[in-house]
Amino acid sequence: MRKNFIYAVMLLLGFTACRKTEVEDIFYASPEQRMADTLNFIRNELKTAQYGWKGGFATGLKGGYGFYFQFDADQNVSMLSDYSTTSGTDLKKSTYRVSPTNTPSLLFDTYNYISIMQDPVPGVAGGTAGQGYKSDIEFIYVGKKGDSLLFKGKKYSYPLTLIKLGQNEQQSYLNGGINSYKTNFAAAYNNNYMFSYLSGGQNGNLAVDVDYAGKIIKFSYVNASGSVTSIVSSPFYYTTSALNLVRSYYVPYNGKLIKGLTYQGNKVQLIFTDGTTTELASQNSPLYKLDLVFDYNKTFKKLVAGDPIPGVTANVPIFDKVRELFTTSGRTINTMYFAFTNSTTAIFYIAYTSGTSPFVASATYQYRREGNRLWLKRTGIDGGNNWNTRSVQVAPVDALFGTGDEREFVLDWAASSDISVKFPIGAIKSATNLNNMLYGRLGE
């Protein structure tokens, strides 16, 4: 009996050992060897691409950016970028590494055009203090698809795509092709389109609003009544032949995915992932109605301060003036907006830094609405009294909205005489003087 028990135990141990071997055999090599093989694969792909790579990524605060890369075996990379006119022609060399930082990764480890967007000093590239554009210089390898290598940012997880170039494309990049394309696209789009859209979709029309400064294209699905049912904001970057949406920000429409914009002559077209294109239509006013989309329970709840909007006639460009006054006082605004917070309350909100210390100044308002008419009355300021402390800097807001008396306003679109402004500008206009207004980009 004891002998039978021993045989049974030995048989069970043998069977367990066999199962362990089968599990280990699923992988062709040790984790260390697999890591080394992946790193060598990435290095070889990067440096053996004879004509280099094009690519682009998204940032958290300033849209998308495009690049030309030529990697060599000595861990040098030559780079161009659509960041500026200079970076589109001035080929810069820096260093890179492909390293096992927990997972196979591509690192840009000396200052270059990618580093500019991460620069934490606002005066360098206009990013926010301590954050820059919320972008990465280290990218985790995701995989290969066709002629593309896919990565994602290590900190912010925004995708980076590298696409292998042919000889003609490389020459286009090296001969100033990014700048030429930006200029030629803008000429075709700005001169022939105002508020562009696609019509006839299964779920209504699709408004297409290009924000050059923000490097964002906003796609809004608009129903027959003029309301927005949903929006997709896609960061874009330039190549020498298209405005490409950043991978993972492609936009669905009529069973296809939109991946970018291009032009033929004076006609601008949307490009789909299946290779087909369709031409945009245009009209002189936004597809949707401001009073139907701008409220506490609507698609847009905010007017947001961004880059200055040229060409708007206003007695005081309030967002721009407030930012200027804060800057003059030695402080930096990181976020500024007007928002409807609920059915009766609105807020003017400013987050700023003084040195390295963060502060908030805000004023709250009681409001009521009748169609596109709006009445506002200031009922409070932030608990820290920063609104009063910064009274000189917020004076343009108080001049428009008051400090306790009820004032009447009109919700309306603001117009820009600058043909490069291709997005709707929301405005809260004084009922007694329509040129006294707060205007800005619509925000969710």
N, C-alpha and C positions, 0 to 999 in steps of 0.2 A: 504493500500500500504506500509506504514511504517512498519506495523507488519510483512508483508511478507519479507521485506528486512532484518529485525532483525532475522527472522527464517533462512533465507539463510546464513547470516553471521555465525550464531551459528552452522549450519550444516557444513559449510566449515571448521570452527575451529575444530569441532569434527573429521572431516575426516583427517585433518592435524595431529591432535594428534594421531590418529590411525596409520598413516603412520610412525610417529616418533617412536612409540613403536615397529613396525615391524623391523625397521632398527637396533635398539638397541638389539633386540632379536637374531640377527645374531650371536653375541658373547655370550659364555656361562657365562661370568663373567666380572667384571671390569678389566681395564688394569692392575691395581695393583695386582689383584688376578691371572691373567694370567701370569704375570711376576713371581710371587711367585711360581706358579705351575711349570713353566719351570725350575726355579732355583732348586727347590726340585727334579725334575726329573733328571737333570744333576748330582746333588750331589749323588743321590741314584744309578744312573747308574755307576758312577765312583767308589764309595766305595764298592758296592756290587758285583763287578766283582771279583770272588774268586781268579782267577789266574792272575789278572792284565791285562794290555793292551800293545800292541805294536803300534808304530806309527811313522810318519815321516812328515817333512815339508821342504819347499824350503826356501832358503835365496836369497837375491838379488845379492850377490857378490860371494858366495862360494858354489853353488850347494845345495844338499839336505842332511839332517841328520836324522838318525833313533834313536828310543828310546824304552826302556822298562819302563813302569810306574806301580806302585802299590799305589793306593790312599787309605787312611784310613779315618775314621770318625772324626779324630782330626785335619783334614786339613794338614796332612803330606803326602808327596809323596816320595817314594823311586824310584830311577832312575838309569838306565844304558844308554849308548849312543855309537854309532859307531864313535863318534868324534875322539877318540884315542884308542890305545890299553889299556891304563889305564882305561878309562871311560867304556870300554867294560866289565870289571870285577869288578871294584870298585863301589859297590852300595852306592849311596849318598842319604841322606835324606834332604829334604828341605820342605818348606810349599807352599800351594796353596790356592786359594779362588775361589769360584763360586759366582760372584757378578753381580748386576744389573748396570753396567756402561753404561747407556742409553739402552743397550740391553744385554741379558744374556751372560756372558763371563766367561772364565776360565783364571785365572791369576796365574802366578808363581812369588811369591813375595819375595822370598829369593834366594840368589845366588846358581845356580846349573848348570848342563851341558847345559841347554837352555840359561842361562844368559851369558855363556862364549861367545856365538856367537854374542851377542849384545854388548860385551865389547868394549867401544870406544877407549881403549888404544891399539895401534898396537902391542906392545910388549907382550900382554897377549895371543892372539890367532891368530895374523897376520891379523886382520881386518884393515879397513881404519880408520884414525883418526876421531873421533866423530861419526862414523857410524857403526863400527864393520863389521859384514857381511850383514848389512841391514836385520835384522831378528827381530822377535817379542818375547815378553814374555807375552803379553795379546792377547787372542784369542776369537773372537766372535763366539757364537754358531750358526751353520747353520742348523743342523738337524740330524736325525738319519736315517741310511740306513742299514738294516739287522743287523749285529753284530758290526756296526761301528758308531761312533759319529764323525760328521763333523764340523770343525771349520775353521775360517780364521783369519789371523793376523789383529789386530786392526789398526796398522799403515801402514804396507806394503801389507796387503791383501793376502799374500801367504797362501795356504791351509795347514791345519794340520788335519790329519786323525788318529783317535784312533780305533784300532781293538781289540776286546775282545779275550783273549788268552784261550787256553785249558791247562790242567795240564802239558802235555808233552812239549808244547811250552814254558811254564813258566820255567820248569826245564832246558830246553836248554839255555834260556837266563841266568839263575842264574849260570849255569855251564860253562860260557864263550863261549856260542854259537855264539855270534856276531863275536868275534875274530876268532873262528874256521872257520866260514863260509867265512869270508873275505880271510883267508889264503887258504882255499881249492878251492874257486872260482878262485882266482888269479892263483893258480897252474894249474887248468884245462884250463883257458883262455890264460894265458901267454905262456904256453908251447906248445899249439896246434893251436894258431891263431895269425895272424899278422894283416892284414886289413880284418875285417869280414864284411859279407854282406848277404842279401837275394836276390835271383834272381827270375826272372819270374813274377814280379809284373805287374799289368795292366799298370802302369805308369813308368816302368823301374825297375832297381835294387835299392836296399836300402842299402847304406853303413852304418855300425854301428861302431862308434868310441867311445871307452870308455876312458874317462879322469879320472883316479883314483884321482889325486890330486885336480882337479877342481870339483869332484863329479857331473860330467855332462856326459850324453851320447848324442852324436850328431848323428842324423839320417838324412842322405842326400839322396834325390831322384835323381838318376843319369840316364840320358837318354843314348841312344845307341852311341852317338857321344862322350861321356865322359864329358858332361857338367852337372852341378848341376841345377836342375829345382826348387828345394826348399829344405829348411832344417828345422828341428825341433830340438831344444836343450832342453833336458829334465833333470832336476836335479833328482838324485837318492839317495836312502838311503838303508842301509843294514838291513835285518832281519836275523834270524837264518836259513833261507831257500831260500832267493832270494835277488837280487838287484831289489828293487821296484822303479818304477818311481813314482814321487809325483803325487797325484791325481790332475787332470786338465792338466797334461802334458803327458797323454797317447798319443800314436802315431798311426795314421791310416795307415793300409797297407792291400791291397786286401780285403776291406770290413770289416776288423776287427780292434780292437784296441790293440796295444802292451802295456802291463802294467809292464813288467819287464824281467829280465834274470835269468836263473838258470843253473845248470849243472847236468849231469848224467855221472859218470865216467870222461872221458876226453872230453865229448861232451857238448858244451854250447848251450842252447836253449833260444829262445824268448818265453815269456809267454803272451797269449792273455786273454782278459777279459772274454771270453767264456770258459776258462779252457783248451783250446788246446795249444800245443806247437809246435815249428818247429825249426830244427837245423840250426845253422849258417854255412855258407861256409866261406872260407878264401883264400886270395891270398897275394903275397909278396909286392905288391905296391898298393897305393890308387886307387880306382875305377875311379876317375876323374883326369883330366890333369890340372896341376897348371896354365898354361898360359891361359886356357879356363875359369877358375873360379875366377882368381885373377886380378881385374882391377877396375877402378872407376865405371863401369857400369855392373859389374858381381856380382855373389853371394857374394864373399868375396872381401872386399875393404881394409882390414887391416892385418898387422902382429901385434899381440897383446902380450905384456909382461904379463905373468902369473907366476905361480910357476916355479922354475927352471926345465928345461927339461934335465934329465940325459942322458948320453951316446952319446951325439953329439960331433963329432970331429970338433972343430973350433979353430982358433988361439985366438980369443977373443969372449966369449959369451956376446955379446954387451948388451942385455937387462939386464942380470944378473950383469954385471960389472957396468953399469950406476946406477942401483939400489943400489949396494954396495957402490959406491962413494957418492951418495946422503946420504945414511944412515950414513956413516962415518963422513960426514959434519954436522950431526945433523938434517937432513931433511928427510921427508918421502914422497916417491912417491905414489900417489893414482892411477894414470892412466898413461900408457905409450904405445904408438903404432906408427907404420909407416902406412900411409894410402895414397891411391890415391884419391884425392879430386875431380878432373875433368880430362878431356882428356889430359891435359898438365901439371898439377900441383900435387905435392905430398907434404906430411908434415911428419916431425918427431915431435911428440907431447908428452910433459911431463907435467902433473898436479901434483904439489907437495905442501906440507905444511912445513913451517918453524915456529915452535911453534904452534900457532893456526891460523896463517895467511896463506891463500891460494895464490899460484902463478902458472903461466904457463910459461914454456920455450918451444919454438918451432922454428924449421927451415923449410923453404919452399924450394922446388926444382922444377925446370923445368925438364920435362922428355919427352922422346919419346920411342916408342916400335916397335920392329919388331919380331913378334912371341914371343919366350922366351928370347929375348935380350932386354936389358933395358939400356938407357943412362940417367944419372942424373947429374944435375948441380945446386948447391945451389944458390938461387937468393935472399934470404932474411932471417931475423930472426924476432922474435916477437917484437912488438912495444915497450915493456917495457924493452928491452935489457937484459932480464933474461938469454937468451942463452949465451951471452958474460959474464955476471956476474957469471954464473955457468960453465965457460969454462973448469975447471978441471974435473967437473963431466960429461960433455958431450963430452970430448975428444975422447972416443972410437967411437962415432958417426961421428965426424969430420974426424977421421983417416980413416974411411971406405968410407964415402960419399964425403969428401972434403969440402972446404969452398968457392969454386967458380969456380974450374976447372971441366970440364965435364969428367965423368968416366963411363966406360962400365961395365955392370953386366949381370948375367944370372939368370933367374927365374927357380928354381929347387926345388925338395924335398930335405930336409936334413934327414939323416938316424940316428937312435939311436941304439946303441948296447945293450941298456937296454930293456929286453923283457917285462917290465911292461909298456912301452910307446906304447899305442895302438891308437894313433891318428896321422893324417898327420902333418908333420912339414914343413911349408913353409919357403923358404929361398931366399934371394937376395944375390948372390955370386959374388965376384969380378971376372971379366973375366980374370984377370992376375994371380990370386991365389984363387982357389975355396975354400980354407979353411978360407979365409977372407970373412966373411958373417954376415948378420943379419938374425937370424932365430927365429921363434916363432909360436904360434898358429894362425890359420886363424880366422879372425873376420869379422863380417858383417858391 
